[in-house]
């Protein structure tokens, strides 16, 4: 159940936190499972981490940033803790980011070894990625590493798991816990260095904010290269006694609903887009057993809230808010206090600061500070660019109530200046969503010789036309400047591997359409 937030509990290494969880919840408690349906206990996980870690330590150095390119799976979790057992830094690589971004990530972090699995590469047809990676790093397959594990390694692992003290690498809570890369939804991904304390703190903050039961099962189909998938889908359940069920892709829309029921899942982590699709694909009551659903990365639509309630009864959809730089959760709604339209209450231990944004009335640009906020960004020379006084600029314009509940008004980058007025692109998207709730929409700004900028709606709605948007805007009293007059219809709105809308790709689409029109 929920625990009091105690900041003193944050000051520990990740492997120490894992050992503490084993002591608290029981060495034999089954804590990790994936689609192979071979559940692991705490001791199984710790033993496997020591066995694999010992072999990885043979070709890497202490403190080395080691690339990990794996889907959400038991193998990814074991590899993560294996690196920590021997003082290496997991550097989670986004295999959906494209060759240029993937190579750039390895070069930025100084990754000379990338751990992956032959089976994953074959199933995902990712051979081109491997060819590209091999020009900057040595690719090591886990199947080959496991084959080299001999009797001496197994005896070492069994001894180390039973008496870990002398065998665990000595690291500090302030040492790097993971290197992740931002989504790149608005540009080139940045390398984010999260300390071990950042990650442990975020788990403790969430556990103090929401009642959690060690008997529950957390179903995670989100990738571990995404901070939401790593902290929410792996570290939170394992360090609080819940079983983590890892599934390799959120895109398996027809498989996941039945699996949720079969695994007796209590919590589902996903994005609005995927939750909506799972609900529609479900033929029966597959989602009814969930205690609640947690959504991040994008706004939860009213249509999704209503769809879940109509089909599955009282299963709250909790919208949350975070940033990779905050490990990632900053705020989240609660099952017993779920305020639609907000992203929930601020987590304990966090401070906020709002700075007014010229031309945008109400709210302000959000800065956050707390034990979960990153050490800093990676510089090209491998050093870390630290934050001024620990404050992170989220780039989001928000409103915060007196009881610290947050509503997102938009990103600073997601405003346009139309006819001298600041207009929220997010608000313009909401207009389209209200008119066509079953479709996906994205609004971007394009240069305009008369008005400075103009709004362009990119949508998968085939019959979308501006007249409907204008009529709806008038009916709710929205300014006409917030109505996109140019509409581009596409078969599908592009999204990133994290589920976020890919605004970089959408901007390119709109520019290409503009060139064709010219």
N, C-alpha and C positions, 0 to 999 in steps of 0.2 A: 504494500500500500504506500501512500505518499509518505515522505519523510521530511523532517525539518531540514531546511537548507543550512548547511554548515560549511562555510568557505574553507575551513581547515581541512575538510575532506578532499579538497581539490589538489592539494600539494602532494601528489604521488605520481609515479610513473605508470604507464599503461599496463605493463606486465604485473606490477604490484597490485593494481586495481583488479586485474584478472584473478590473481592469487587470493585477494581478499574476498572476491565474489565466490570463489570455490569454498573458502572457509565458511562463508556465511550461509550458502545455499546447499552445500553438500557436494562432495567430490564426484559422486555417481549420478548427480542430476543431469539429465539429458538437456543440452543447452544449444545444440547446433544441428541443423539438418538442411539438406537441399534436395533437388529433384531425384537424386540417386537413392533417396530414402534410407540412408545409413546414418542414423543419429549418433552424435558424439556427446559424451559427458564432458564435464569440466576437465577431468583428468585425461580423457582421450585427447581433448584439444591441446592441453598443455604438453602432453607427451609428444603429440604429432608436431607441435611447434618446435620443441627441442630437437627432434630427429631431423626435421627439414632444415631448421636454422643452422644446425651444425654443418650440414653439407654446403649451404649457401655461404656460411662464414669461411669456407675453404677457398672461395674464389673472390671474396669481397673484403673490404677493409672496414674496421669499426668507424662509424660515423658516415659511411658511404651512403649516398642517395641511390637507392636501388629501385628501378622501374618495375611496376606491377601492372600487367595488362591482362586482366581476367574478368569474366562476368561475375555477377553476384552468385556466390557458391561457397561451399565449405572450404574448397581449395583456396579461395581468395582470403577467407578469414584466417585459416591456418598460416598462410604465407605472411599475412600482415603481422600476426603475433610471433611468427618464426623470426622475422627481421628484428622485432623488438627484443626478443630473447637474447639476441647477440649484438644489440646496439647499432643496428643499421636503420636507415630512415626510409620507410615505404614512400614511394613517389608514384601516386596513382595516375595512370595514363588513360586518357579518354580515347578509346578506340573508334569513337564515332566522330571525332573532331576533324578528320581529314589528314592526309599525309603531311601537309605543310605545318599544321598546328602541332601534330604529334612529334615531328622531328624538332620543331622549335621548342617544345616543352622539354625534350631530352637535352637539348643543347643548353637551354636556360638553367636547368637544374644540375647540369653536369652528370647526367646519367650515363654510366658506361656499361651497365648490365641491365637487361630487361627480362623479367620472369614472365613467362606465359605458358600456355598448354597447347600441345599439338592438336588435341581434340577440338579445342575452342577455335583455333585458326582454321582447321578443316571445315568445321560446321558453319563458321561465319564467312568462309571464303575470303580470308583476310591476308592472303599471300602477298598482295601488293604492299600492304602496310609493313609486313615483315621485311620485304626486300628494301623498303625505304629506311626502316629502323636500323637495319644492319649496316647502313652507311655511317651511322653515328654511334651505335652501341652494339654490344654483343648480346644476341638473343639466346636465352637459356630456357629450355623446355622442362617443365616440372616432371614430366614423365621420365626424362633421362636422369634427373636428380634423384627421384624416388627409387629408380632401379639401382642406383649406386649405394643406397642405404643398406648397410650390412649389419651383422650381429652386434659388432662393437657399438655402432650408432644406436641400435635399439636398446642395448643395455645402458648406454649413456643417458638416453632419453627417459628410460624408466627410472633411473636413479635421480636424474635432475627433476623429474615431475614429482617424485616423492619428497625430495629435499632440495627445493629450488634455490635456496639462499646462496650457496657457494657458486652456483652455475649461471644465474641470470646476470647479464651485463649490467654494470653499475651505470645508471643514467640518472639525470636530474629531472624533476618535473618541468623545468624551464628548457630542457633539450627538445629538439624537434620531434614531434609525434607523427607527422605526416606532411607531405607536400602535395597540394591539390592545385588544380587550375580552374580559374573562373570559367563560367559557361561560354563566354564569348558571344552572348546574344546581341551585344551592341558593338563588338569589335574584337581585337586580338585578345585571347585569354591571358590572364596574369597568373604568375606562380605565387601561391599563398603558402606561407610557412605557419602551420599550427603547432603549438607546443603540446607536449603530453598533458600538461596541466589544462590547456585550453579544452582539450577533448574530454578529459575526466570531469572538468567543471561543467561543461554543457550537459553531460549525462546527469550530474547531480542537480543541476538547475531544473531540468525537465522532470526528474523524479520528484522534486519538491513541489512542482507546479501542478502535476496531474497524478491522481491516484493510479498506481500500477500494481498489478498482482503477479507474483513470481510464477503462478500457475498458468499465466496466459502465454499465447504463442503470437509472436510478431512475424507477419508475412511481409517480406521485403522483395519486390521485383525490381527495385531501382538499383542502378549500377553503383558500385563502391567507389568509382572515380568521382561520383557526385557526393558532396558532403552530407546531404540529406540521407542518401543511401548508406553512407559509412557510419555516421554518428547515430542516426535514427534507426537504421535497419540492422546494424551490427553491434556497435558498442553499447547503445542504450539497453537492448534486451539482455545481452550477455552479462553486462556489469550489474544488472538489477534482477537477475535470476529468471528472466523469461527465456523461453526457447526462441531462437532466431531461425526462421525458415527462409533460406535464400533461394530466390528463383532468378534464372539468368537473363530474362528479358521481360519488360512490361508490355511488349508488343504482342504477346501470345494471348490475344483477347478471348478466344474461345476456350482456352485451356485453364486459365487462371480462376474463373468463377468456381468451377468444380473442385479445383485444388484447394481453394479457400475453405470449402466445406470439409473436404477429406482430411485436411491437416488440422482441423478444429481451430482455425486462425481466430484470434481475438482482436488483433489490430492489423489494419492494412495501411501501408504507406504507399502513396501514389501521387499523381497530379490529377487535376480536375479532368483533363482530357481522357486519361486512362480509366478513372473511376466511372465516368459517364459511359465509356465503351463497355466496361465489365458489366455494368448494370443492364445495359441493353442486350448484351450477349447471354446473360443468365436466363436459363429456361425455367428455373424454379426458385428455390429459397436459398441459393448458395451463399448469399451475403448476409442472411438473417442472423447467423451466429456471431457476427462481429460485435464487439463491444462498441467500437467506434472506428472511423476512418480518419486518417490525418493526411491532408493535402498541402503541398507547398509548391513553389516554383512558378505558379500562375494563379490567377484569381479563380475562386470557385463560383461557378454560375448558379443563379437561383434555380435554373432548370435541373442542375445536378442534385442540389439539395432536395428538390421536390420529387425527382425520379427515384432517389434512394428511399425516401419516406413512403412513396406510393407502392414500391415493389417489395420493400424489405422491412417496413415498420420503423420502429424507433432506433435507428442506427445513425447516431450523429456524425455529420461530416465536419470535421474540425479544420478550419483554415488556419494555417500558420504562416510565419514570415521569418525569413532568415537570409543569411549571406554566407558564402564560403568563408569570408573573413571573420565570421563570428561562430564558426565551428559546428553548425551553422545557425542554430535556432536562437532567435531574438525574442519572438513572441508566438503564442499559440492559444487558440481557444480551448475551453475545457468542456468535457462531456456534460457537466452540470451548469455551465455558464457559456453557452455557445451563441455568440452574437453575430448573426449573419451580416455580411458586408464589412466586417472588421477582420483583422488578422490575429486577434486575440490579445491576451494580457502579456505585458512585459515579464520576462523571466526574472526570478529573484537574483539579486547580485548585480543587476545591470543598471547603468545610468544612461539617461538620454539628454540630448541638447538639441533644441530646434533653432535654426537660423532662418530668418525671413528671406524669401526669394522675390526679387523685384518682379513686379507684374503678376505675381500669383498670390491672391488674397487668401487668408485662412491657412492654418498649418504652417509648416516650415520644413527646411531641409534637415533630415535626421542624422545626428551623430550619435554613436553609441560607444560606451566604454564598459568593460567588465572582464572577469577572469577568463571568459571564453573568446575574447577578441584577440586576433592573431598576433604573432611576433612581428610580422611585416611581410612585404612583397619581396620576391627574389629580384635582385639586380642582375644585369647581364654578366657581371664579373663573379657571380655566385654568392655575393654578400647579401645581407638582408636590409632592406629599407624600413626602418622602424617608424612607428606612428608618433606624432607629436602628442605628448601627455597621454598616450593610450587611446585617443579618440579616433574612431573610424568613421569616415564620411560615407554613408550608405548610398548617397546620390538619389535617395527617395524623398519625395515631398509627402509628409504625413500629418495627420491630426492625432493628438494624444489627449485622452480624457483625464480627468482628475484621478481616476483609479487606474491609470496607466494602460488603458486599452487603446490599441493603435488601429487607425484606418489609413490605408494607402490612398493618396490622392494622385500619385503618378511619379515617374522618375523625372529628375531634372532634365535629362536628355529627351524625355518623352513629352516635351512641351514645344509648341511651335508659336511663332509670332506672326499672326495673321492680321493684316490691316492695323498694326500697332498694338494689338491685344494678344496677351498670352493665352493660348488655348491648349488644354490637356488632350493629348492623343489618346490617353487611357479613357477619358470621358467620352471621346468620339467613338472609341471601340464599344463602350458600354451602350451607346445609342444603337449601334448596329446589332448588338447582342439582344437588346430589348425588342427590336423589331423582328429579328430572325434568330431566336434562341437555340435552334437546333443546328446552327451552322457555326463555322469558325471564321473569325475576322481579325484583321490587323490594320491599323491605321498608321501611316507614316507621313512625314512632311517633305514636300518637294519645293524647290525654288519657284517663285512666281514674280514676274517683272512688275506687276501692279501692286500686289499685296504683300510682297516680301516672301511669304511662304503660303502654300495651300495644302489642304489635307487630301490624302489619297487613301481610299478604302480598298484593301485587297481582301477578297472574300471567296469562299467556296460555294456561296449561294448563287445558283445559276440565274435566278430571276431578280437579283438585287437591282434596285434602281433608286436614285436619289430622292424621288418624290416621297417615298415611304419614310425615309429618314427625316426629311423636312417636316412632314406631317406629325411625326412622333415628337420631334424637337419642339414644335409649336405647342403640342398638347401638354407637355410637361414644363414649358417655359424655359427650355434650354436655348442659349444664344445660337443664332444661325451661323455664326462663325465656326461653331463646333461641329457643323454638319459637312462631311466630305461630299464634294460635288463630283469628283472624279472617282469612278469605281472600276477596278480591274478584277475580272473574274478568273479564278484559277481552279484547276481540278482539286488541289490540296494545298493547305497552308503549311509551309515548311516548318518543322520543329527540330530542335537539337536533341541529342541523345538523352538529355535530362528531362525532356518533355516541354521545355520552354519554347516559346515562339522564336524563330530564327529571324530577327529583324535585319540582320546583315544580308541574308539571302533575299528577303522581301524587298529591301531597298534596291538590290540589283535587278530584281524582276520589274519593279516599277520604272527604273531607269531604262531598261531594255524596251519596255512598252512605250516610254516617252520617245525613244529614238525611232521606233517603228512608226509612231504617229507623226513624227516630224518628216 
